[in-house]
Amino acid sequence: MSSQMQARLKPEHTLRYPRLSANMWYDVSPIFPGVTTRRVDIFGRRITRIRTSRDYETVQAAHFEFRERPVEEELRQPAVAM
């Protein structure tokens, strides 16, 4: 199942996330089935999980912009055999 949302790091938070680029859109991965950005950490901050080229990273949702995945990118996603 592919992610329907993408996130991009806001430029003012680039120092906090040195492994991420503010110029790239990352796929948002569910934290739990069906949950993307609604989980809250122990400090009350909304968090989300994004997929990078190497692994997954859990980040503060307020540090990112979100959008629906463009249709042309969904068509380019490889099919996953089940």
C-alpha positions in Angstrom: 0.0 0.0 0.0 1.5 3.4 -1.0 1.3 6.5 1.1 -1.2 9.1 0.0 0.6 12.0 1.8 4.0 13.6 1.4 5.9 15.9 3.7 8.7 18.5 3.1 11.0 20.0 5.8 10.4 23.7 6.4 13.6 25.6 5.7 13.8 27.1 9.2 14.2 23.6 10.7 17.0 22.2 8.5 19.6 22.4 11.3 17.4 20.1 13.4 17.3 17.4 10.7 20.7 17.3 9.0 19.9 14.0 7.1 16.8 15.6 5.4 16.6 18.1 2.6 14.2 21.0 2.6 14.0 20.6 -1.2 12.6 17.0 -1.2 9.1 15.6 -0.6 9.1 12.5 1.5 6.4 9.9 1.7 4.5 9.9 5.0 4.4 6.4 6.5 1.7 5.2 8.9 2.8 5.2 12.5 0.1 2.6 13.1 -2.3 1.3 10.4 -4.2 4.4 9.1 -2.5 6.9 11.4 -0.1 9.3 9.8 0.2 12.6 11.7 -2.1 12.3 14.7 0.2 10.6 17.2 1.4 12.8 20.0 4.7 12.4 21.9 5.1 12.7 25.7 5.5 16.5 25.3 2.2 16.9 23.5 3.7 17.5 20.1 2.2 15.9 17.0 4.7 13.6 15.3 4.8 11.9 12.0 6.9 9.2 10.4 8.5 9.8 7.0 10.3 7.4 4.7 13.8 8.4 3.6 16.0 6.6 1.0 17.7 4.7 3.8 15.0 4.1 6.5 12.2 5.8 8.4 12.5 8.9 10.6 10.0 10.0 13.3 9.8 13.8 13.2 7.7 16.7 14.6 4.8 17.4 12.2 5.0 21.1 12.9 8.4 21.2 11.2 7.0 20.0 7.9 4.6 21.0 5.1 2.1 18.3 4.0 0.5 17.6 0.6 -1.5 14.9 -1.2 0.8 12.8 -3.3 0.6 14.0 -7.0 -1.2 11.6 -9.3 1.8 11.2 -11.6 4.0 10.1 -8.7 1.4 7.4 -7.7 1.5 6.1 -11.2 5.3 5.7 -11.1 5.3 3.7 -7.8 6.2 0.1 -8.4 3.5 -2.4 -7.7 4.0 -4.5 -4.6 3.3 -8.2 -4.9 1.2 -9.6 -2.0 
